[in-house]
């Protein structure tokens, strides 16, 4: 697949060139790797859709754990 991105902010293009250069890659190679990495992860919408809503017991357990952490930090 070939992509053509129009209207990219010049500062973004320059930053991508810098990152590619630092990685020892051409911009095309760098972006190919980054796009592959992005595509391999689930999007926030996919992640949210795959998870069952948290039940009250799980919520209360996490809430208590956070309270314990907060109390421990205040004792320091």
TORMAR-285590 format. One record per atom (N, C-alpha, C, O): residue number from 1; atom name; x, y, z. Coordinates in steps of 0.001 Angstrom, whole numbers. Layout:
BEGIN
[r NUM,'CA',[X,Y,Z]]
...
//
This chain:
BEGIN
[r 1,'N',[845,-1173,0]]
[r 1,'CA',[0,0,0]]
[r 1,'C',[895,1243,0]]
[r 1,'O',[1885,1296,730]]
[r 2,'N',[560,2206,-789]]
[r 2,'CA',[1266,3476,-813]]
[r 2,'C',[378,4528,-166]]
[r 2,'O',[-832,4559,-393]]
[r 3,'N',[988,5388,640]]
[r 3,'CA',[256,6470,1299]]
[r 3,'C',[850,7799,870]]
[r 3,'O',[2053,7913,637]]
[r 4,'N',[-8,8799,769]]
[r 4,'CA',[415,10152,462]]
[r 4,'C',[-266,11045,1491]]
[r 4,'O',[-1492,11146,1514]]
[r 5,'N',[521,11690,2338]]
[r 5,'CA',[-43,12530,3393]]
[r 5,'C',[121,13985,2981]]
[r 5,'O',[1237,14484,2840]]
[r 6,'N',[-996,14649,2791]]
[r 6,'CA',[-983,16053,2381]]
[r 6,'C',[-1262,16946,3580]]
[r 6,'O',[-1926,16547,4536]]
[r 7,'N',[-747,18143,3507]]
[r 7,'CA',[-1044,19146,4529]]
[r 7,'C',[-328,18936,5849]]
[r 7,'O',[-763,19475,6866]]
[r 8,'N',[756,18171,5870]]
[r 8,'CA',[1502,17935,7094]]
[r 8,'C',[2232,19214,7488]]
[r 8,'O',[2886,19845,6658]]
[r 9,'N',[2119,19581,8727]]
[r 9,'CA',[2793,20766,9241]]
[r 9,'C',[4297,20613,8986]]
[r 9,'O',[4859,19563,9298]]
[r 10,'N',[4954,21619,8434]]
[r 10,'CA',[6397,21511,8161]]
[r 10,'C',[7219,21168,9402]]
[r 10,'O',[8220,20459,9300]]
[r 11,'N',[6817,21657,10559]]
[r 11,'CA',[7549,21345,11794]]
[r 11,'C',[7451,19856,12122]]
[r 11,'O',[8400,19269,12641]]
[r 12,'N',[6320,19254,11823]]
[r 12,'CA',[6149,17820,12046]]
[r 12,'C',[7049,17048,11088]]
[r 12,'O',[7710,16091,11489]]
[r 13,'N',[7074,17456,9842]]
[r 13,'CA',[7942,16817,8860]]
[r 13,'C',[9404,16898,9267]]
[r 13,'O',[10145,15924,9139]]
[r 14,'N',[9820,18061,9759]]
[r 14,'CA',[11207,18238,10200]]
[r 14,'C',[11514,17341,11391]]
[r 14,'O',[12586,16741,11463]]
[r 15,'N',[10581,17252,12316]]
[r 15,'CA',[10782,16390,13497]]
[r 15,'C',[10892,14927,13085]]
[r 15,'O',[11709,14189,13637]]
[r 16,'N',[10084,14503,12127]]
[r 16,'CA',[10160,13127,11639]]
[r 16,'C',[11507,12865,10954]]
[r 16,'O',[12091,11793,11110]]
[r 17,'N',[11988,13845,10203]]
[r 17,'CA',[13305,13709,9570]]
[r 17,'C',[14397,13557,10633]]
[r 17,'O',[15301,12734,10489]]
[r 18,'N',[14307,14355,11696]]
[r 18,'CA',[15288,14270,12786]]
[r 18,'C',[15247,12897,13459]]
[r 18,'O',[16291,12308,13739]]
[r 19,'N',[14049,12395,13716]]
[r 19,'CA',[13920,11094,14365]]
[r 19,'C',[14450,9979,13473]]
[r 19,'O',[15115,9059,13950]]
[r 20,'N',[14158,10060,12189]]
[r 20,'CA',[14656,9053,11249]]
[r 20,'C',[16175,9082,11201]]
[r 20,'O',[16828,8039,11225]]
[r 21,'N',[16727,10273,11133]]
[r 21,'CA',[18181,10414,11081]]
[r 21,'C',[18821,9854,12341]]
[r 21,'O',[19834,9159,12265]]
[r 22,'N',[18246,10149,13489]]
[r 22,'CA',[18779,9631,14754]]
[r 22,'C',[18734,8105,14803]]
[r 22,'O',[19582,7479,15438]]
[r 23,'N',[17753,7511,14139]]
[r 23,'CA',[17623,6055,14096]]
[r 23,'C',[18464,5443,12978]]
[r 23,'O',[18536,4220,12858]]
[r 24,'N',[19104,6289,12153]]
[r 24,'CA',[19912,5792,11051]]
[r 24,'C',[19080,5241,9906]]
[r 24,'O',[19506,4331,9195]]
[r 25,'N',[17881,5805,9734]]
[r 25,'CA',[16957,5324,8711]]
[r 25,'C',[16530,6468,7808]]
[r 25,'O',[16653,7641,8161]]
[r 26,'N',[16026,6106,6635]]
[r 26,'CA',[15392,7118,5796]]
[r 26,'C',[14038,7439,6440]]
[r 26,'O',[13541,6674,7266]]
[r 27,'N',[13456,8558,6062]]
[r 27,'CA',[12141,8911,6590]]
[r 27,'C',[11131,7828,6227]]
[r 27,'O',[10286,7471,7047]]
[r 28,'N',[11209,7307,5014]]
[r 28,'CA',[10284,6269,4578]]
[r 28,'C',[10436,5006,5437]]
[r 28,'O',[9439,4424,5865]]
[r 29,'N',[11667,4588,5687]]
[r 29,'CA',[11895,3409,6528]]
[r 29,'C',[11388,3656,7952]]
[r 29,'O',[10740,2801,8555]]
[r 30,'N',[11697,4830,8463]]
[r 30,'CA',[11281,5173,9826]]
[r 30,'C',[9758,5153,9950]]
[r 30,'O',[9214,4556,10879]]
[r 31,'N',[9078,5804,9019]]
[r 31,'CA',[7620,5856,9077]]
[r 31,'C',[6997,4484,8858]]
[r 31,'O',[5976,4169,9469]]
[r 32,'N',[7583,3673,8011]]
[r 32,'CA',[7073,2315,7805]]
[r 32,'C',[7107,1551,9130]]
[r 32,'O',[6143,872,9484]]
[r 33,'N',[8204,1663,9850]]
[r 33,'CA',[8321,1000,11147]]
[r 33,'C',[7337,1538,12167]]
[r 33,'O',[6712,774,12903]]
[r 34,'N',[7199,2862,12209]]
[r 34,'CA',[6271,3476,13166]]
[r 34,'C',[4824,3114,12856]]
[r 34,'O',[4048,2824,13767]]
[r 35,'N',[4461,3128,11591]]
[r 35,'CA',[3087,2772,11214]]
[r 35,'C',[2804,1304,11507]]
[r 35,'O',[1695,955,11912]]
[r 36,'N',[3793,445,11305]]
[r 36,'CA',[3630,-971,11631]]
[r 36,'C',[3418,-1135,13132]]
[r 36,'O',[2564,-1908,13564]]
[r 37,'N',[4197,-406,13921]]
[r 37,'CA',[4059,-463,15384]]
[r 37,'C',[2675,16,15819]]
[r 37,'O',[2040,-611,16666]]
[r 38,'N',[2212,1110,15251]]
[r 38,'CA',[893,1654,15599]]
[r 38,'C',[-202,666,15225]]
[r 38,'O',[-1128,440,16004]]
[r 39,'N',[-102,75,14035]]
[r 39,'CA',[-1139,-846,13566]]
[r 39,'C',[-1168,-2140,14367]]
[r 39,'O',[-2193,-2821,14399]]
[r 40,'N',[-67,-2488,15010]]
[r 40,'CA',[-22,-3738,15766]]
[r 40,'C',[-718,-3624,17122]]
[r 40,'O',[-1015,-4637,17754]]
[r 41,'N',[-974,-2407,17566]]
[r 41,'CA',[-1643,-2204,18856]]
[r 41,'C',[-3132,-2030,18639]]
[r 41,'O',[-3577,-1599,17574]]
[r 42,'N',[-3888,-2369,19658]]
[r 42,'CA',[-5326,-2105,19580]]
[r 42,'C',[-5562,-617,19824]]
[r 42,'O',[-4882,6,20640]]
[r 43,'N',[-6518,-68,19119]]
[r 43,'CA',[-6867,1340,19310]]
[r 43,'C',[-7620,1482,20635]]
[r 43,'O',[-8114,487,21165]]
[r 44,'N',[-7716,2696,21178]]
[r 44,'CA',[-8503,2879,22406]]
[r 44,'C',[-9939,2379,22253]]
[r 44,'O',[-10495,1805,23189]]
[r 45,'N',[-10543,2589,21084]]
[r 45,'CA',[-11919,2126,20871]]
[r 45,'C',[-11987,602,20880]]
[r 45,'O',[-12910,22,21451]]
[r 46,'N',[-11008,-48,20246]]
[r 46,'CA',[-10974,-1512,20251]]
[r 46,'C',[-10752,-2045,21663]]
[r 46,'O',[-11380,-3020,22076]]
[r 47,'N',[-9860,-1401,22389]]
[r 47,'CA',[-9566,-1826,23754]]
[r 47,'C',[-10805,-1679,24641]]
[r 47,'O',[-11146,-2588,25397]]
[r 48,'N',[-11461,-547,24542]]
[r 48,'CA',[-12649,-303,25370]]
[r 48,'C',[-13780,-1252,25012]]
[r 48,'O',[-14514,-1701,25892]]
[r 49,'N',[-13928,-1563,23727]]
[r 49,'CA',[-15004,-2440,23306]]
[r 49,'C',[-14795,-3890,23699]]
[r 49,'O',[-15757,-4654,23783]]
[r 50,'N',[-13553,-4279,23942]]
[r 50,'CA',[-13249,-5667,24266]]
[r 50,'C',[-13332,-5954,25765]]
[r 50,'O',[-13289,-7114,26175]]
[r 51,'N',[-13448,-4936,26564]]
[r 51,'CA',[-13426,-5119,28021]]
[r 51,'C',[-14829,-5045,28579]]
[r 51,'O',[-15617,-4168,28225]]
[r 52,'N',[-15121,-5983,29457]]
[r 52,'CA',[-16391,-5939,30162]]
[r 52,'C',[-16343,-4801,31172]]
[r 52,'O',[-15284,-4516,31731]]
[r 53,'N',[-17465,-4153,31411]]
[r 53,'CA',[-17459,-3099,32428]]
[r 53,'C',[-17006,-3654,33772]]
[r 53,'O',[-17275,-4809,34103]]
[r 54,'N',[-16326,-2830,34529]]
[r 54,'CA',[-15820,-3232,35833]]
[r 54,'C',[-16982,-3394,36812]]
[r 54,'O',[-17863,-2539,36902]]
[r 55,'N',[-16966,-4487,37529]]
[r 55,'CA',[-17991,-4726,38540]]
[r 55,'C',[-17681,-3971,39819]]
[r 55,'O',[-16554,-3524,40032]]
[r 56,'N',[-18678,-3836,40659]]
[r 56,'CA',[-18513,-3087,41916]]
[r 56,'C',[-17426,-3678,42815]]
[r 56,'O',[-16635,-2913,43365]]
[r 57,'N',[-17346,-5013,42995]]
[r 57,'CA',[-16292,-5563,43854]]
[r 57,'C',[-14889,-5235,43347]]
[r 57,'O',[-14008,-4900,44139]]
[r 58,'N',[-14673,-5329,42017]]
[r 58,'CA',[-13365,-4994,41456]]
[r 58,'C',[-13056,-3516,41668]]
[r 58,'O',[-11931,-3159,42018]]
[r 59,'N',[-14048,-2660,41456]]
[r 59,'CA',[-13880,-1228,41663]]
[r 59,'C',[-13490,-933,43107]]
[r 59,'O',[-12560,-165,43354]]
[r 60,'N',[-14194,-1535,44059]]
[r 60,'CA',[-13918,-1286,45477]]
[r 60,'C',[-12535,-1799,45865]]
[r 60,'O',[-11852,-1183,46682]]
[r 61,'N',[-12119,-2923,45283]]
[r 61,'CA',[-10792,-3464,45563]]
[r 61,'C',[-9706,-2500,45090]]
[r 61,'O',[-8748,-2229,45813]]
[r 62,'N',[-9862,-1993,43887]]
[r 62,'CA',[-8884,-1035,43351]]
[r 62,'C',[-8896,248,44171]]
[r 62,'O',[-7842,810,44468]]
[r 63,'N',[-10076,705,44533]]
[r 63,'CA',[-10188,1923,45348]]
[r 63,'C',[-9434,1746,46669]]
[r 63,'O',[-8719,2649,47104]]
[r 64,'N',[-9594,581,47307]]
[r 64,'CA',[-8912,329,48580]]
[r 64,'C',[-7406,270,48385]]
[r 64,'O',[-6656,787,49213]]
[r 65,'N',[-6957,-345,47314]]
[r 65,'CA',[-5520,-406,47030]]
[r 65,'C',[-4943,993,46874]]
[r 65,'O',[-3856,1278,47376]]
[r 66,'N',[-5664,1862,46183]]
[r 66,'CA',[-5195,3241,46008]]
[r 66,'C',[-5179,3992,47329]]
[r 66,'O',[-4270,4782,47582]]
[r 67,'N',[-6168,3756,48165]]
[r 67,'CA',[-6171,4384,49498]]
[r 67,'C',[-4975,3921,50312]]
[r 67,'O',[-4340,4722,50998]]
[r 68,'N',[-4662,2617,50239]]
[r 68,'CA',[-3514,2083,50972]]
[r 68,'C',[-2211,2704,50491]]
[r 68,'O',[-1345,3042,51297]]
[r 69,'N',[-2073,2853,49181]]
[r 69,'CA',[-873,3484,48614]]
[r 69,'C',[-776,4924,49080]]
[r 69,'O',[293,5376,49491]]
[r 70,'N',[-1885,5648,49018]]
[r 70,'CA',[-1902,7051,49449]]
[r 70,'C',[-1535,7174,50922]]
[r 70,'O',[-758,8053,51296]]
[r 71,'N',[-2086,6300,51759]]
[r 71,'CA',[-1781,6347,53201]]
[r 71,'C',[-302,6042,53450]]
[r 71,'O',[330,6690,54284]]
[r 72,'N',[247,5072,52742]]
[r 72,'CA',[1660,4717,52907]]
[r 72,'C',[2559,5885,52501]]
[r 72,'O',[3569,6142,53156]]
[r 73,'N',[2203,6588,51433]]
[r 73,'CA',[3012,7718,50979]]
[r 73,'C',[2958,8869,51963]]
[r 73,'O',[3942,9590,52127]]
[r 74,'N',[1822,9052,52622]]
[r 74,'CA',[1713,10139,53590]]
[r 74,'C',[2451,9822,54892]]
[r 74,'O',[2785,10736,55646]]
[r 75,'N',[2707,8544,55165]]
[r 75,'CA',[3447,8163,56367]]
[r 75,'C',[4933,8399,56184]]
[r 75,'O',[5669,8487,57167]]
[r 76,'N',[5388,8502,54947]]
[r 76,'CA',[6833,8674,54679]]
[r 76,'C',[7327,10023,55069]]
[r 76,'O',[8511,10317,54907]]
//
